[in-house]
Amino acid sequence: MISYIEEVSEAVARVYKRHGISTAMRPHTTIRNLLVHPKDKVSKENKTESIYRIPCKNCHKVHNGETGHSFGVHMKEHRKEVELHKGMKGMV
């Protein structure tokens, strides 16, 4: 069974037929594919085990890395670190 693509599928079926292979075609997009989504999409903040590259607006650094916990947790940790660093500058 091959996915139906206009003009391409017919050509592939002719080639297969010459070699004694019968084909069946099915639509690539079905109503089921359009309507059924068994899993909800995960937001960026909730993704885990991510590789990231983040330009920081506060400290003008670019942070590259990999995290096992969620991306949102990592962003909160970085924000806390930036705020702590800002607070320490005010102490000096």
Protein Blocks (a to p, Z undefined) as FASTA:
>chain_A
ZZddehklmmmmmmmmmnopacddddfbdfklmmpcfbacddfklpghiadddddfklop
acddddfbdfklmmmmmmmmmmmmmmmmmmZZ
